[in-house]
Amino acid sequence: MPRETIIRPEDDSPEMDVPLRLNIPDGALDDDSALRPSRIDDMIGQRDVYERILIAIDATKKRREPLGHILFDGPPGLGKTTFATCIPRELGTSCQIASGATLKAPKDLIPYLTNAEERSVLFIDEIHRMQKAVEEFLYPAMEDFRIDLVIGEGNGARTINMQLRPFTVIGATTRAGLLSAPLRDRFQMREHLEFYPVDDLAAIITRNAAKLRVKIDETAAYEIARRSRGTPRIANNRLRWVRDYAVSRANGEVSLQVALKAMRMQEIDALGLDRQDRKYLDVIARVFGGGPVGVEAVAHTMNVAPDTLVDEVEPFLLRSELIVRSPRGRKLTILALEHLAETERLFSKPS
Ligand code: ADP
């Protein structure tokens, strides 16, 4: 059941006179909320996307019209939800959050559409997981702010059109390729989020260390950043672990040495790969002779869901040129074989 949370405007934001209402299905937001930027200005990196979004928001406020629909795509943890939840705050409107996976029939979407206030935002996470019938039901809502409801059955059935208040859909997906063309085309803006450079991640780590009240060396922040796979969520997780390690094993301060020891204990290597990433490479190397091999076969061998590999493991390995994808499957590169040999030596030695 959706859980409704009312977020009151911050005292120092005069333009936000409307409370931000979040309709949050259980589990839609992680426990990362303490570190999640609440204003778009607090977001670090992704400057091109940021600039375009700010222009769209500014124009919308001036025209007093709803913001055009926006689709964010990219691997998990790069800031899709953060952008989506910051935008209504900038607009001073309410925001409802739905998850594509739970929208199984048009009736699941109706409450969100009829509850949508004028110029508010409906954020649909994992929008590629919406059922086709729901997708089709959403088309007229996005295009003409109208839904077509069928009342009754058989000969007595009739369709009534229901007018909605103008609103904005913000969709997020890790798999833009799975969206049907008609759905994709209904988004006026499509923004692809890229992995973050080390400098941006180091800035996020430094700022979040201050939020977590932990003292951290600049060199340590950079080392954690280098081992965060280009992903703010992973950077935050690494930071939390390093902080815990520092509290338990050091004097609570994160020096480069403490950070390296903490990450070694979790077997996070110099490229930022963890045990699961290396297991994936190792399975392709040993069981499938380096590939090419289909992702399902690798997933079965590892006993994980193929989606986990496609969404969470492969994007960074592809970006780092450790694997390549061909029509016949995934294949390791020389770089991956060298990396496996090196990390095997490193982690087989006692620390
Ligand atoms: P996604 O929806 O793409 O999976 P999120 O928006 O949930 O990713 O981001 C995960 C976490 O990473 C956020 O809670 C936040 O702490 C952090 N984060 C993401 N993008 C940024 C950013 N641009 N600046 C600072 N922190 C960020």
Boltz pocket constraint, residues with backbone or C-beta under 6 A from the ligand:
constraints:
  - pocket:
      binder: B
      contacts: [[A, 32], [A, 33], [A, 35], [A, 36], [A, 37], [A, 42], [A, 43], [A, 44], [A, 45], [A, 46], [A, 74], [A, 75], [A, 76], [A, 77], [A, 78], [A, 79], [A, 80], [A, 81], [A, 82], [A, 83], [A, 172], [A, 204], [A, 232], [A, 233], [A, 236]]
      max_distance: 6.0
